[in-house]
Amino acid sequence: MLNDVAPILPNFNRASGSRSSGAIVSFGSFRLDGARRLLLRNGELVRIGSRALDLLIALVERAGDIVSRHELLDLVWQGVVVDEAGVRVQMAALRRALEDGQDGARYIVNVAGRGYSFVAPIVREDIDSVPPTVLPQASRSLSHAPPPPRSLIGRETVIDSLSGLLLERRFVSIVGSAGIGKTTVAAAIALRMQSEFADDNIAFVDLGAVSETGVVPGAVISALGCKLEGTDLVEELLSYVRDKRMLVVFDNCEHLIDATAFLAGELVRGAPGLHLLATSRESLRVEGETVHLLSPLLVPDNELPTAAEALSTAAVQLFMDRAVASGFEGGLTDIDAPMVAEICRRTDGIALAIEMAGSRAGAYGIRGVADLLASNVELHLPGRRNVAPRHQTLETMLDWSFNLLTEKEQIVLAHLSAFVGFFTMDAARSISGDHARAALGSLVDKSLVWVHPVDNAVFYRLPHTTRAYAATKLREIGNAEQISRRHARYFADLFKAVALKPGLYANIERHALHIGNVRKALEWSFSDKASYAIGIELAADSSPLFIGLWLLAECRHWSHLALGIVQGHSRGSQQEVRLQEALAISSMHTQGNPQEVRDAIERGLDLSQADESWVPQIRLLAGLSVFLSRLGDFDGGLDAARRCMVLAKRNGSLAEKVISEWMVGAACHLAGDQAAAVEHCRRGFKLEATVGRVDVNIFGYDHHLRAEIALARCLWLRGFPKTANGMALRLMNEAERSSLPGNYSIAAVASIPILLWGGDTQNSREHIERVIAHTEKHSLRSTAAAAWALKGEWLLMTGEAAAAVDVLRQALHILHLDPFRLVIPPASRALAAALVHCGEYDEARASIAEAISSAEKMGQRLWVPSLYRTQAEIALKAPCPDIDAAETALRKSIKLATAQAAIGWQLKAAVSLARLLIDSGRSVEAFGILRPIFEEFSERTGTRDLMNAERILASLK
């Protein structure tokens, strides 16, 4: 069959859609019959693709004119969407057919920036005066590639790349997992190659329909459409193709790999004009073969993508394409996008699995499809009816692969289903014995197991559908329980050997690859009393992993469960100390500050003191200081920090001495001694310089970061607002880039107040929105409430007092419940100020009085100056302003701030007091109070208070 060469309709030009000129055109040694769509050279038919021929007809019709690429697109690809690259590809094919540029012949020129022009002299002949051309008869009928799907989502680039590679290397194998799209890509490449080889020189051999190795040569002969007879079919086939320029596609080679590899090698060696494209689940391993590993379709990285973010990935595009085709209406919403992303991740980006899942969306909806996959029914979802039986369900597809394995390979694959996510060769050997090494290599070759190099190590993974299938085979074998025990024992031994240290997370990402397997091992271990000991051991040794990945809810679950059954196993051991510490950390951040946090810390300290374990004691005392500070017990936090310092100086390493200085510095800041806080923080940084950067995370806090934040806050209070603002922004941006999720929430909640103190509503707004999203994503209820309280304060500063009242009330409700008293005083101060702006004077006055009483009772000296200042502002805004009460409160605010060496607080109160005194006719007194405080500032920018003070002083002069 000579597609695109045989005549179609006389006197009709397919390229332009108009009547032909009725002439045959000659140029050089060529004769072009546009009506019959024939190109002859010296009387011989020239094999040329239909699009290339259309281009030639269009250019010859306008010989001598410049035809733009856009005009050619309209003429040749009328009604078909194609880009300018398509014109260039077909133009290159046309020039090859004409041998343009060889031996001085020149037919088509490219005019830069304008288009193409046919420049050869032409002679037109009337078609009626020319005898009809006798066409050569087709002697063979080739098997053509199956039509590609409507769209090649996510594969356009690889099709372009492999098309070029195939022309360059001649022999390319597309290798990949079942259902990943190898045949689709091969069919698209064959279609793309029509311009290069013409239809009758491309043969597509579907070996999936062949079951016997001896039939392979016959299948190729049949696909080529030739009749060969003889005893040596391979030799005769080679003789037939030796002098031909052809493209042959071997599709689905894996079950006939040896026979196909032999034939491919013979053809490539013996026929220099033959190009071979193969698809298989493993490479043919033949000389000259170039292997392309076909990757899964890209899936969203973000767990909670928007619809736009999800649709930027090929996997989601394919899912939605099949969903719409199945009758799903409405498009993808931001609400459904995370579910679709998870569906695509669960299918591992395997095109066939995604298509099958998407095709159910019309009947079940997106949530229904997600529920189906959660029930592991994806193996049985039916696909299209018009495909090969092995591709009609994922189960039959995997049956095809499984049945090709040796018995040992089948057993090892079943055993590997025990792993969730990544595993190593050692892990595979631990559950399947020494023969796992050879079997695993073979399973990788057959694309049933995927390889993931990480740094200098190699990890493996079963695609989800393959793992679900292999798990059914493991149940059939009947030793699933034994394999689960080996699996749990391996990971318990691994984490004991790794000996992760709490707070040291430099290599946490490497160990994070094991998290799925750790979860599974813990679930299995705690499901039966006989395996409790393994569970307790693994829960203790893996707790730093959960904390380092900020999986705090899970950490609390496993540590709480292990401690509940620890009696009779390892009570009083170092395992219990680690579990108590893990429980305290995870509970503090996820459940607020319940009594169990204090109990866990105290129990851990008792156990550590009993066996004189200094390092756990230092860590637990640091945690106790943080815990008490969160409770609002600033003096208690300072006492615990000082105990930590004494122990570190006596028994600790240099790094622990550095951390203890930082602990005391941060505690002094909260306790109201800003000068001492600066001294201790700087002493810690100076000491750190002798040992290098100390990155230790204790109780969910990076203490280098915590010390820098404390120093920044102190600097603002000590009269360096510009420096403090710069530090605050830098620390938040650095923390956001940290691999530890807790760093940003901690940095932002503590640093945003610096911006608000100075009146920077623009930068503070940006980080408030970010930290609210961050804390809610990681279920950090207390910190999220603190972030919302900052949002309320920002609303007040920007004139939205009513909205501020609503936000602050809700935030304070959660902060009292947890309780997170560290930030209750400033939130209460902002609420009282917002209430008076809304005209709720009585409630505002009662609210600020209660806040002052509570802060003084708890010794929260840091916040008391600002509380008295707000009390004065409320007194002045009352229906009947109380000038005396306001003056008394402001003078007290200045006095308390002076005791802290906090001139930032002093200036705020002094500005308000100066205005009050000026209004009372006491300008000299106002000047005498304000000027000395203003003069103390080393920096004169970075806060609105300095601008206000400078304006007042200028007016008084």
RANOR-V833396 format. One record per residue. PHI is phi in radians with two decimals (* if undefined). PSI is psi in degrees with one decimal (* if undefined). D_FIRST is the distance of its C-alpha to the first C-alpha in whole Angstrom. Layout:
BEGIN
phi;psi;d_first
PHI;PSI;D_FIRST
PHI;PSI;D_FIRST
END
This chain:
BEGIN
phi;psi;d_first
*;129.8;0
-1.92;76.5;4
-1.05;142.3;6
1.15;3.7;9
-1.95;-37.9;9
-1.12;146.8;9
-1.14;149.9;12
-1.93;-90.3;14
-1.91;130.0;17
-1.16;149.9;19
1.00;30.6;22
-2.32;125.5;22
-1.63;109.1;22
-1.15;-32.2;20
-1.14;-46.2;22
-1.68;-17.4;25
1.34;17.0;25
-2.19;169.3;27
-1.09;142.0;26
-1.25;166.0;25
-1.26;-9.8;28
1.31;20.7;26
-2.26;152.6;26
-1.72;135.8;24
-1.90;132.1;26
-1.98;141.6;26
-2.69;131.8;28
0.99;-131.3;28
-1.66;11.5;26
-1.83;152.2;23
-2.32;125.1;22
-1.94;118.5;21
-1.81;93.8;20
-1.14;-35.0;20
-1.16;-43.4;19
-1.60;-1.3;16
1.01;53.2;15
-2.18;140.8;15
-2.18;120.1;17
-2.02;149.4;18
-2.29;115.7;20
0.91;38.5;23
1.47;-7.6;20
-1.72;139.1;17
-1.17;130.8;14
-1.63;124.0;15
-1.31;118.4;12
-2.59;139.6;14
-1.15;157.4;14
-1.11;-40.9;14
-1.18;-41.2;18
-1.09;-39.3;19
-1.14;-39.8;17
-1.04;-41.2;19
-1.06;-44.6;22
-1.08;-45.2;22
-1.06;-44.0;22
-1.11;-41.2;25
-1.24;-40.2;27
-1.15;-38.0;27
-1.00;-30.4;28
-2.07;40.3;31
-0.94;133.9;32
1.60;-19.6;35
-1.59;157.4;35
-1.60;121.7;35
-1.87;119.3;33
-1.23;160.8;34
-1.06;-38.3;31
-1.12;-39.2;32
-1.12;-40.6;31
-1.11;-38.6;28
-1.05;-42.6;28
-1.18;-37.6;29
-1.32;-44.7;26
-1.65;-33.9;23
-1.97;37.7;24
-0.97;120.9;25
1.46;1.1;26
-2.06;134.5;25
-1.44;120.4;27
-2.66;150.0;27
-1.68;177.5;29
-1.15;-22.3;30
-1.07;-34.4;29
-1.09;-37.8;25
-1.10;-44.0;26
-1.11;-40.4;27
-1.11;-46.8;24
-1.22;-33.8;22
-1.12;-38.6;24
-1.12;-39.6;25
-1.14;-39.7;21
-1.12;-44.3;21
-1.11;-35.6;24
-1.13;-42.2;23
-1.11;-36.9;20
-1.46;-8.7;23
0.95;41.7;25
-1.09;129.4;28
1.65;-10.1;31
-1.58;140.1;30
0.94;34.1;33
1.41;-3.6;34
-1.26;135.6;31
-2.43;120.5;32
-2.04;-44.7;29
-2.20;131.7;30
-2.09;151.5;33
-1.79;119.6;34
-1.66;111.2;37
-0.91;127.0;39
1.37;-5.7;39
-2.11;-41.6;38
2.63;-147.3;34
-2.17;154.8;32
-2.47;135.6;32
-1.50;118.2;30
-1.97;-6.6;33
-1.32;146.1;32
-1.07;139.7;33
-2.18;153.2;31
-2.18;124.9;31
-1.73;137.2;30
-2.12;143.3;29
-1.20;133.0;29
-1.16;-27.2;26
-1.27;-21.3;28
-1.57;-0.8;29
-1.88;128.9;26
-1.12;147.3;24
-1.03;141.4;20
-1.36;133.2;18
-1.54;120.4;16
-1.43;141.6;12
-1.14;145.5;11
-1.52;139.1;8
-1.20;132.4;5
-1.77;-4.7;8
-2.66;160.3;7
-2.28;115.5;5
-1.51;153.0;7
-1.45;122.6;10
-1.69;159.1;11
-1.13;148.1;14
-1.09;146.9;16
-1.09;136.5;17
-1.20;163.9;21
-1.14;171.2;24
-0.95;-36.6;25
-2.40;149.8;27
-1.92;64.9;27
-1.11;125.7;31
1.38;0.2;33
-2.05;1.5;30
-1.05;-44.7;29
-1.14;-43.8;31
-1.19;-32.3;30
-1.15;-44.7;26
-1.05;-46.1;27
-1.11;-46.4;29
-1.24;-28.6;27
-1.08;-46.0;24
-1.15;-40.7;27
-1.12;-37.6;28
-1.14;-40.0;24
-1.19;-34.5;24
-1.38;-44.8;28
-1.72;-19.3;28
1.36;-34.4;25
-2.29;109.5;26
-2.24;134.5;27
-1.97;129.2;27
-1.68;115.2;28
-2.04;138.0;31
3.14;175.1;33
-1.16;162.3;34
-1.05;133.8;33
1.41;4.3;32
-1.40;-14.9;32
1.99;23.9;29
-1.12;-47.2;27
-1.12;-39.8;23
-1.03;-46.5;24
-1.14;-42.6;24
-1.10;-42.3;22
-1.11;-39.7;19
-1.17;-37.8;20
-1.15;-42.5;20
-1.04;-41.5;17
-1.12;-42.4;16
-1.10;-31.9;19
-1.42;-1.3;17
-1.02;-36.1;14
-1.21;-22.4;16
-1.57;-38.2;17
-2.02;-18.3;14
1.24;153.0;11
-0.99;-40.0;9
-1.41;7.7;7
-2.10;20.4;10
-2.19;125.3;12
-2.17;135.1;12
-1.98;116.1;14
-1.86;108.9;17
-1.53;97.0;19
-1.36;-9.5;22
-1.08;-23.7;24
-1.54;0.2;23
-1.86;133.6;24
-1.99;-17.0;28
-1.94;137.5;29
-1.10;-34.8;29
-1.19;-14.3;28
-1.58;-9.6;24
-1.00;-50.8;23
-1.02;-39.7;22
-1.11;-37.1;20
-1.13;-38.5;19
-1.18;-42.8;17
-1.05;-43.2;16
-1.09;-42.2;14
-1.15;-32.9;13
-1.30;-15.9;11
1.33;19.5;10
-1.87;158.9;12
-1.92;109.4;15
-2.12;136.6;18
-2.30;142.8;21
2.70;176.8;25
-1.50;-26.0;28
-2.00;87.0;27
-1.13;-35.3;23
-1.10;-44.6;24
-1.14;-41.1;25
-1.19;-38.2;22
-1.09;-42.3;20
-1.10;-40.6;22
-1.10;-35.5;21
-1.21;-39.1;18
-1.70;-6.1;17
-0.97;-40.1;21
-1.79;10.7;20
-1.81;150.8;17
-1.77;108.8;17
-2.45;162.4;15
-2.08;124.4;16
-2.08;132.0;16
-1.92;122.1;18
-1.73;108.6;21
-1.80;135.8;22
1.11;69.0;25
-1.61;-13.4;27
-1.04;-33.4;30
-1.46;-9.2;31
-2.22;39.9;29
-1.07;-41.2;31
-1.20;-46.6;32
-1.15;-40.3;29
-1.17;-41.2;26
-1.09;-42.3;29
-1.08;-48.6;29
-1.12;-40.6;25
-1.07;-43.0;25
-1.07;-43.2;28
-1.11;-43.8;27
-1.15;-43.6;23
-1.18;-38.9;25
-1.26;-39.2;28
-1.61;-12.4;26
-2.24;91.5;23
-1.13;-19.8;24
-1.61;-1.0;21
-1.60;135.2;20
-1.96;134.9;20
-2.15;128.5;21
-2.09;124.2;22
-2.11;148.4;24
-2.15;136.8;25
-2.85;159.7;29
-1.45;-6.1;32
-2.55;156.4;33
-1.23;157.2;33
-1.39;-20.0;31
0.96;56.0;34
-2.08;145.8;32
-1.01;134.3;33
1.62;-10.1;31
-1.33;134.3;30
-1.90;120.2;31
-1.69;130.3;32
-2.01;118.0;32
-1.45;112.0;34
-1.32;119.2;33
-1.41;156.9;36
-1.11;161.6;37
-1.18;144.6;36
-1.13;136.2;40
-2.03;159.1;42
-1.09;135.5;46
-1.33;-39.2;48
-1.25;132.1;51
-1.19;-28.8;52
-2.18;66.0;53
-1.33;155.3;51
-1.32;171.3;51
-1.06;-42.1;48
-1.12;-42.1;47
-1.13;-42.3;47
-1.13;-43.0;45
-1.26;-6.3;42
-1.38;-6.6;42
-1.85;147.0;40
-1.14;-37.4;37
-1.08;-44.8;38
-1.20;-37.6;40
-1.03;-44.7;37
-1.14;-44.0;35
-1.00;-48.4;37
-1.20;-32.9;38
-1.05;-46.6;35
-1.26;-32.0;34
-1.12;-46.8;38
-1.09;-41.5;37
-1.09;-26.7;34
-1.52;-0.5;36
1.87;3.7;39
-1.22;136.4;41
-2.13;154.7;43
1.87;-13.8;45
1.28;178.4;44
-1.58;129.2;45
-1.81;164.7;49
-1.09;-29.3;51
-1.21;-42.1;53
-1.47;-17.5;50
-0.97;-45.5;48
-1.07;-34.0;50
-1.19;-43.5;49
-1.13;-39.4;45
-1.05;-42.6;46
-1.17;-38.5;47
-1.03;-45.1;45
-1.18;-36.6;42
-1.15;-40.3;45
-1.14;-32.1;45
-1.52;4.8;41
1.06;23.4;41
1.23;16.3;39
-1.42;120.4;36
-1.00;-45.9;33
-1.09;-42.5;32
-1.12;-40.2;36
-1.13;-42.8;37
-1.07;-43.3;34
-1.13;-41.1;36
-1.16;-45.6;39
-1.09;-33.6;38
-1.22;-9.9;36
-1.64;-8.0;40
-1.13;-32.9;42
-1.08;-36.7;41
-1.52;-38.9;43
-1.85;-17.2;45
1.37;166.8;46
-1.16;-44.7;46
-1.10;-37.3;49
-1.13;-39.8;48
-1.12;-41.4;45
-1.05;-41.4;48
-1.15;-37.6;50
-1.07;-45.8;47
-1.19;-34.6;46
-1.11;-23.3;50
-1.60;8.9;50
1.04;36.5;47
-1.68;3.0;45
-1.08;-27.0;42
-1.09;-24.5;41
-1.89;0.3;41
-1.11;129.0;39
-1.32;143.8;36
-1.76;-152.7;33
-1.26;147.1;30
-1.35;-22.8;29
-1.63;24.1;25
-1.95;170.0;25
-1.02;146.6;26
-0.93;-34.7;29
-1.19;-12.9;30
-1.93;10.2;30
-1.43;-22.9;32
-2.45;160.3;35
-1.15;-32.0;36
-1.14;-46.4;38
-1.15;-34.3;35
-1.07;-44.4;34
-1.33;-30.3;37
-0.98;-43.0;37
-0.97;-46.9;34
-1.23;-42.6;36
-1.09;-39.5;39
-1.23;-14.5;38
-1.49;-8.9;37
-1.46;155.4;40
-1.25;167.8;43
-1.08;-42.0;46
-1.12;-40.9;48
-1.12;-38.2;45
-1.10;-42.3;45
-1.16;-44.6;49
-1.10;-42.9;49
-1.04;-42.0;46
-1.08;-43.0;49
-1.09;-38.4;52
-1.16;-16.3;50
-1.14;-12.7;50
-1.16;-24.1;54
-1.48;136.7;53
-1.83;110.6;53
1.43;-135.5;51
-1.44;148.6;51
-2.64;162.8;53
-1.83;172.7;54
-1.09;-41.2;53
-1.04;-41.2;57
-1.10;-42.4;57
-1.09;-42.8;54
-1.16;-31.2;56
-1.15;-27.5;59
-1.87;-15.9;57
-2.20;4.6;55
1.50;178.0;57
-1.16;-28.4;56
-1.24;-3.9;53
-1.11;-29.8;51
-1.05;-52.9;51
-1.17;-41.5;48
-1.13;-40.0;47
-1.11;-41.3;47
-1.05;-40.8;45
-1.18;-38.4;42
-1.16;-33.4;42
-1.15;-45.2;41
-1.02;-34.7;39
-1.56;9.6;37
1.12;20.6;37
-1.54;-22.3;40
-2.17;135.4;42
-1.74;146.8;42
-1.82;137.7;44
-2.33;94.7;47
-1.17;134.1;49
-2.31;112.2;52
0.94;-119.0;54
-1.76;11.5;55
-2.03;162.0;54
-2.08;126.0;51
-1.99;157.5;50
-2.19;161.0;48
-2.74;140.5;47
-1.56;131.4;45
-0.96;151.8;43
-1.00;-45.4;44
-1.15;-38.2;42
-1.13;-40.5;42
-1.13;-42.2;46
-1.10;-40.2;46
-1.16;-46.3;44
-1.11;-31.1;46
-1.12;-36.0;49
-1.16;-35.3;48
-1.21;-35.4;48
-1.12;-40.5;51
-1.13;-35.5;53
-1.17;-38.2;51
-1.11;-38.6;53
1.71;7.6;56
-2.06;34.0;58
-1.06;-39.3;57
-1.15;-42.1;61
-1.11;-41.4;61
-1.14;-39.7;58
-1.10;-38.2;60
-1.14;-44.4;63
-1.07;-40.3;62
-1.06;-49.8;60
-1.13;-41.3;63
-1.12;-39.4;65
-1.07;-46.8;63
-1.30;-28.9;63
-1.14;-43.5;66
-1.16;-38.4;67
-1.08;-47.9;65
-1.31;-23.9;66
-1.21;-40.7;70
-1.23;-38.2;69
-1.15;-36.0;67
0.90;59.6;71
-1.05;132.3;69
-1.64;130.4;73
-0.99;131.1;73
1.58;-11.0;73
-1.90;104.1;71
-2.13;31.1;67
-1.08;-37.7;66
-1.93;26.8;63
-1.09;-33.6;63
-1.13;-33.8;59
-1.12;-44.4;58
-1.35;-19.1;60
-1.08;-23.7;59
-1.10;-18.5;55
-1.59;-1.9;57
-1.05;-39.6;59
-1.10;-40.8;56
-1.23;-34.7;57
-1.12;-44.9;61
-0.99;-48.0;61
-1.11;-41.9;59
-1.11;-39.6;62
-1.16;-43.3;65
-1.03;-45.9;64
-1.17;-43.3;63
-1.09;-38.7;67
-1.54;7.1;69
-1.53;-9.2;67
-2.61;134.3;70
-0.98;-32.0;73
-1.13;-20.3;72
-1.98;11.5;70
-0.99;-39.9;72
-1.06;-39.5;74
-1.11;-43.1;70
-1.09;-43.9;69
-1.11;-44.0;73
-1.06;-47.7;72
-1.22;-38.6;69
-1.06;-41.3;70
-1.21;-45.5;72
-1.35;-22.5;70
-1.70;-3.8;67
-1.02;-38.4;69
-1.07;-28.1;69
-1.17;-47.8;65
-1.09;-41.8;65
-1.20;-42.4;68
-1.09;-31.2;66
-1.58;3.3;63
1.08;31.9;65
-1.61;66.0;64
-1.27;-37.4;68
-1.09;-41.6;68
-1.16;-41.5;66
-1.04;-44.8;69
-1.09;-41.3;71
-1.06;-50.0;70
-1.26;-39.8;70
-1.20;-39.1;73
-1.12;-42.4;75
-1.13;-44.1;73
-1.16;-41.0;74
-1.18;-28.0;78
-1.17;-23.1;78
-2.10;13.3;78
-1.21;-25.2;79
-1.06;135.0;83
1.56;-10.2;83
-1.97;-63.5;80
-2.56;31.3;81
-1.08;133.0;83
1.56;0.0;85
-1.59;176.1;83
-1.15;-24.5;81
-1.07;-43.0;78
-1.14;-37.7;80
-1.03;-45.3;81
-1.16;-38.1;77
-1.19;-39.5;76
-1.11;-42.2;79
-1.11;-43.6;78
-1.08;-41.6;74
-1.11;-43.2;76
-1.09;-45.8;78
-1.11;-50.9;75
-1.19;-37.5;73
-1.19;-39.2;75
-1.05;-38.7;77
-1.55;-23.9;74
-1.88;-27.7;72
-1.97;12.4;75
1.44;-135.8;78
-2.25;62.0;81
-1.26;172.3;82
-1.08;-27.7;85
-1.13;-25.7;82
-1.16;-48.7;81
-1.09;-42.7;85
-1.10;-41.7;86
-1.15;-41.4;83
-1.12;-47.7;84
-1.10;-40.4;87
-1.11;-43.2;86
-1.10;-40.2;84
-1.13;-42.2;87
-1.05;-46.1;89
-1.14;-40.7;87
-1.18;-39.4;87
-1.18;-33.4;90
-1.12;-38.1;91
-1.90;17.1;89
0.95;44.3;90
-1.58;104.0;86
-1.31;-40.2;87
-1.08;-48.7;83
-1.04;-36.3;82
-1.10;-45.5;86
-1.04;-43.7;85
-1.15;-43.0;81
-1.22;-36.3;83
-1.17;-38.2;86
-1.09;-41.3;83
-1.13;-38.0;81
-1.12;-40.0;85
-1.07;-45.0;86
-1.09;-45.3;82
-1.05;-48.2;83
-1.16;-35.1;86
-1.12;-41.3;85
-1.10;-33.3;82
-1.27;-10.5;85
1.58;2.7;87
-1.54;78.5;90
-1.20;-35.5;90
-1.19;-40.5;93
-1.10;-39.4;92
-1.10;-39.6;89
-1.17;-39.5;91
-1.09;-44.4;93
-1.13;-38.2;90
-1.12;-40.0;88
-1.19;-37.8;92
-1.06;-41.3;92
-1.06;-40.9;88
-1.16;-41.9;90
-1.05;-46.2;93
-1.16;-40.5;91
-1.14;-40.9;88
-1.18;-31.4;91
-1.46;-41.4;93
-2.22;-8.8;90
-1.52;169.2;86
-1.38;174.9;84
-1.10;-39.3;84
-1.08;-39.9;81
-1.20;-32.0;83
-1.14;-40.3;86
-1.04;-48.0;83
-1.11;-38.7;82
-1.14;-35.3;86
-1.09;-43.4;87
-1.13;-40.5;84
-1.03;-46.8;85
-1.15;-39.8;88
-1.05;-48.0;87
-1.12;-40.0;85
-1.18;-38.9;88
-1.08;-39.5;90
-1.01;-48.4;88
-1.21;-33.2;88
-1.36;-6.1;92
1.70;19.7;93
-2.05;85.8;94
-1.24;-35.6;91
-1.12;-45.0;93
-1.15;-36.1;93
-1.07;-46.7;89
-1.07;-42.4;88
-1.06;-47.9;91
-1.18;-41.9;89
-1.07;-45.6;85
-1.20;-34.4;86
-1.10;-40.2;88
-1.11;-42.6;85
-1.17;-37.3;82
-1.13;-42.9;85
-1.16;-37.4;85
-1.07;-34.7;81
-1.05;-22.3;81
-1.45;-16.3;82
-2.08;-8.0;80
1.64;171.1;77
-0.99;129.7;75
-1.82;104.2;76
-1.90;92.3;73
-2.21;130.1;74
-1.84;112.9;73
-2.06;125.2;76
0.97;40.6;76
1.40;7.3;73
-2.09;129.4;74
-1.39;110.2;74
-1.34;-20.4;77
-1.13;-48.0;76
-1.10;-43.5;75
-1.08;-38.7;78
-1.18;-39.3;80
-1.14;-38.9;79
-1.12;-45.9;78
-1.04;-41.2;82
-1.13;-41.7;83
-1.08;-42.8;81
-1.13;-42.4;83
-1.09;-41.6;86
-1.09;-37.9;86
-1.09;-46.3;85
-1.19;-25.8;88
-1.59;4.4;90
1.80;22.0;90
-2.18;62.5;86
-1.16;-38.3;84
-1.12;-46.4;82
-1.07;-43.0;81
-1.10;-42.9;81
-1.08;-44.5;78
-1.07;-42.4;76
-1.10;-42.2;76
-1.04;-47.6;75
-1.13;-42.8;72
-1.09;-45.0;71
-1.15;-39.6;72
-1.15;-43.1;70
-1.15;-39.4;67
-1.16;-41.8;67
-1.14;-34.0;67
-1.16;-28.4;64
-1.50;-4.7;62
-1.20;150.0;64
-1.33;-11.6;62
-1.66;112.8;65
-1.04;-30.3;64
-1.24;-20.0;68
-1.07;-42.3;69
-1.20;-42.8;68
-1.09;-41.4;70
-1.16;-46.8;73
-1.10;-43.4;73
-1.21;-45.7;72
-1.11;-31.0;74
-1.55;-23.3;77
-1.70;-30.2;76
-1.00;-38.7;75
-0.96;-33.2;79
-1.03;-44.2;80
-1.16;-40.9;78
-1.19;-37.1;79
-1.01;-37.0;83
-1.55;-4.6;82
1.53;17.3;81
-1.47;88.8;77
-1.40;-22.5;75
-1.27;-57.8;72
-1.15;-35.3;71
-1.17;-38.1;73
-1.06;-45.2;71
-1.03;-46.5;67
-1.34;-28.5;68
-1.08;-46.1;70
-1.12;-39.6;67
-1.14;-44.2;65
-1.29;-29.9;67
-1.08;-48.1;67
-1.09;-40.6;64
-1.14;-47.2;64
-1.22;-35.3;67
-1.25;-34.8;65
-1.07;-39.6;62
-1.70;12.7;64
0.98;41.8;66
-1.68;84.0;70
-1.06;-48.7;72
-1.08;-47.6;75
-1.18;-34.4;73
-1.11;-41.0;71
-1.11;-38.8;74
-1.11;-38.6;76
-1.15;-39.3;73
-1.17;-33.9;74
-1.10;-38.8;77
-1.14;-35.3;76
-1.10;-40.5;74
-1.08;-42.2;77
-1.12;-38.8;79
-1.13;-41.9;77
-1.04;-40.8;77
-1.08;-44.6;80
-1.16;-25.7;80
-1.73;13.5;78
1.57;10.7;80
-1.88;68.2;78
-1.14;-40.9;81
-1.11;-44.7;81
-1.12;-37.0;77
-1.07;-41.6;79
-1.03;-47.4;81
-1.07;-46.6;78
-1.15;-43.9;76
-1.18;-38.6;79
-1.08;-44.6;81
-1.14;-42.1;78
-1.12;-44.3;77
-1.13;-33.1;81
-1.03;-45.3;81
-1.24;-39.9;78
-1.10;-34.8;80
-1.29;-33.6;83
-1.18;-39.2;81
-1.15;-41.4;80
-1.54;145.3;82
-2.05;74.5;81
-1.35;-8.7;85
-0.96;-38.1;84
-1.97;6.9;82
-1.16;-43.5;84
-1.00;-49.0;87
-1.15;-33.0;85
-1.18;-39.7;83
-1.14;-40.1;86
-1.04;-45.3;88
-1.13;-39.4;85
-1.09;-45.0;85
-1.06;-42.6;89
-1.13;-38.6;88
-1.19;-37.6;85
-1.08;-44.1;87
-1.18;-31.2;90
-1.15;-27.6;88
-1.57;3.9;87
1.50;6.9;90
-1.59;69.8;91
-1.13;-48.7;94
-1.07;-45.4;96
-1.14;-38.6;92
-1.09;-45.5;92
-1.12;-41.4;95
-1.18;-38.2;95
-1.13;-44.2;92
-1.27;-33.4;93
-1.12;-40.4;96
-1.17;-38.9;94
-1.13;-41.3;92
-1.13;-45.3;95
-1.05;-46.2;97
-1.13;-44.8;94
-1.12;-41.0;93
-1.20;-38.0;97
-1.12;-37.9;97
-1.55;-2.2;94
1.28;29.8;95
-1.49;67.3;92
-1.09;-28.6;94
-0.94;-41.7;91
-1.62;-15.2;90
-1.08;-41.3;94
-0.98;-43.2;94
-1.23;-29.4;91
-1.17;-43.3;92
-1.15;-36.3;96
-1.09;-42.7;94
-1.18;-35.4;92
-1.05;-39.2;95
-1.13;-42.3;97
-1.12;-36.8;94
-1.15;-42.4;95
-1.07;-35.2;98
-1.33;-26.0;98
-1.66;2.8;95
-1.16;158.5;98
-0.93;-37.1;99
-2.07;90.7;102
-0.97;136.6;101
-1.82;92.0;103
-1.13;-42.6;104
-1.12;-44.5;106
-1.09;-39.6;104
-1.13;-44.2;101
-1.10;-42.9;103
-1.04;-44.6;104
-1.14;-40.5;101
-1.20;-39.4;99
-1.14;-37.2;102
-1.17;-38.9;101
-1.04;-45.9;98
-1.10;-41.7;99
-1.10;-45.3;101
-1.18;-36.9;99
-1.18;-36.8;96
-1.10;-39.4;99
-1.10;-26.6;99
-1.54;-7.5;96
1.08;37.4;96
-1.91;81.7;93
-1.24;-16.6;93
-1.11;-44.9;90
-1.17;-40.3;92
-1.00;-45.6;95
-1.13;-41.2;94
-0.99;-48.0;92
-1.21;-37.3;95
-1.14;-37.2;97
-1.07;-46.5;95
-1.13;-41.1;96
-1.17;-39.2;99
-1.08;-41.8;100
-1.09;-43.0;99
-1.08;-43.9;101
-1.18;-39.1;104
-1.09;-43.8;103
-1.11;-25.1;103
-1.60;6.1;106
1.39;23.2;108
-2.05;56.3;108
-1.14;-38.0;106
-1.09;-42.7;108
-1.12;-39.9;107
-1.06;-44.6;104
-1.08;-41.2;103
-1.17;-30.0;105
-1.41;-44.3;103
-1.34;-41.3;100
-1.09;-46.1;100
-1.05;-38.1;101
-1.18;-44.3;98
-1.04;-40.8;96
-1.17;-21.9;97
-1.23;-20.4;96
-1.25;127.2;92
-1.36;-27.4;91
-2.06;139.0;88
-1.88;11.8;88
-2.33;166.1;85
1.94;-4.2;82
-2.69;143.1;84
-1.14;-25.9;85
-1.06;-38.1;89
-1.14;-40.2;89
-1.11;-43.7;88
-1.12;-43.2;91
-1.12;-43.2;94
-1.10;-39.0;93
-1.14;-42.3;94
-1.14;-45.1;97
-1.10;-37.8;98
-1.13;-38.2;98
-1.22;-33.4;99
-1.30;-30.0;102
-1.12;*;103
END
